[in-house]
Every structure is written in structure tokens, then in C-alpha cells.
Amino acid sequence: MKKTAPDFTVIFTEDKNGFYINGRRFAADASPMTSARVGTHQHWRIVNQTAELHPFHIHQVHFLAYAENGIPVAQPAWLDTVNVPYRGAVDVILDFTDPSSGACRYSIVIC
């Protein structure tokens, strides 16, 4: 399998003041972190730099979870939530091909 750089990287961190995604303190009403063009697929890497298991959930699209800590998983699966191991990473392919929203871009809120 050819290794390629992800289109987008999500990094979970935390400290005594809270939980952060890409350096931004988590807030349920946060503005989108990125956007994607309808009709595309994107490779994302979700990195968990914390000392505990964290779920990754994204609204609007499903994703194929295919590698954990750089190792292909035995049975890749289409999901809407995946647990990211502590001090580990999960690679996913997000499917932005459903144009049913009528928009030309997805605005991505990560939680």
C-alpha cells in the first residue's frame, strides 16, 4: 500500500483547562475547521495525543477507517464514529460524494 500524506489532520490534545482539536478548545458551537468539495473523497489522519481513548465523530458523512497507528486494519469499515487510541492515530477516507444537500461544499464540524 502506497503511503500518502493526509489531506487534513485532526489532532486531539488536552490539558487542565480542557480538550482541544487542532489547538482550538472544543466548543459544540464552534465554526467549521475545514470544508470539502462535494464529489470528492479525502484522506484524513486523526491523531490522539492524549492519555485516554477518544472517539472521533463527524456529522454529514461516513468514512472508511482503514489503518490504526499506520497499520492496515483487518476489516476496514464504513463508520460515523471511531475510537482513536491514546497516543495513537487512525487513518480514514471521508466520502463527500453525496450531493443531496444541494450545496457545492461541506462545512466540517468535528467533535
N, C-alpha and C positions, 0 to 999 in steps of 0.2 A: 504494500500500500504506500503510495506516494504521500509524504508528509507535506502539508501546505500550511502557510500562516493563516490564522483565522481572519475573517472579515471584521469581526468585532470580538473584544474580550471583556468579560464581566468579571470583576474582582470583588469578592466579599472580604471585608475586614471588620473588626470591631475593637472597641476599647471601652473604658469605664463610662463613656458618655453615650454609647450607642452602637448601632450596626450601620455599616456603610457599604454602598455599592459604587464602585469606581470613584471612591473618595468623597461621595456625597452621602450625607446622613440620610438613612431611609426615612421616607415620608410617604404615606399612602396617596397623598395628593400631589406628588412630585411631577414635574413636567417630564415629557419623554426624554430619554437619554440618546436615542438614535432613531432613524427612520429607515425603511426599506422600500424599494420599488416593487409594486405588485408585479407578479410574473417571474420573480427571482427566487433562488434558494441562497441561503447564506450559511457559512461555516462559522460558528461561534465557539469560543472556549470559555467555560465558566470555571473560575479559579476560586477556591475557598481557602483563604489564608488564616482562617480562624481555627480555634482548637475544638470545634464541635461540628457535627453534621449539620448542613444547611440545605433545605430544599430550594430548588430553582423552579419558578413558575412564571409562565408568560401568558398574557391574555392574547386573544385573537388568532394564534396559530399553534399548530402542533410541531414537534421537532423529532428528529431521529437521533436518539442517543446511541452513539456508535463506539466511543472509546472512553476509558476511565484511566486517568494517570498515564496517558499516552499508549495504552494497550487496548487493542480492539476487544469489545465485549463479545461474549459467545453468541448472544442473541440480541442484535440491535432491535430496538422497538420504538414505535411512534408513541410519544407521550405528550402530556401538557405539564407534567411535574417530574423532576428527577432529583434524587438526593445526591448532593455533591459532598464527597468525603472530606473530613477535616484535613487541612494542609494538602489537598488534592485538587484534581481538575476533571471535568467531563467535557468531551467534545460532542457537539450536536450540529445537525443540519436543520435549519429552520425553513419551512415551506411557506413562502409568501405568494403562492400562485393562485389563490382563490380571490378572484376579483369581485365577489358578491357584495363587498362593502360599497362598491361604486366609486371608491377613491383610487387615486393612482399611486398613493404611498400609504404605508402603515406607519403610524407613530407608535413607538415601542415603549411601554411602561414595564419595568422589571420589578418583580417582588419575590 
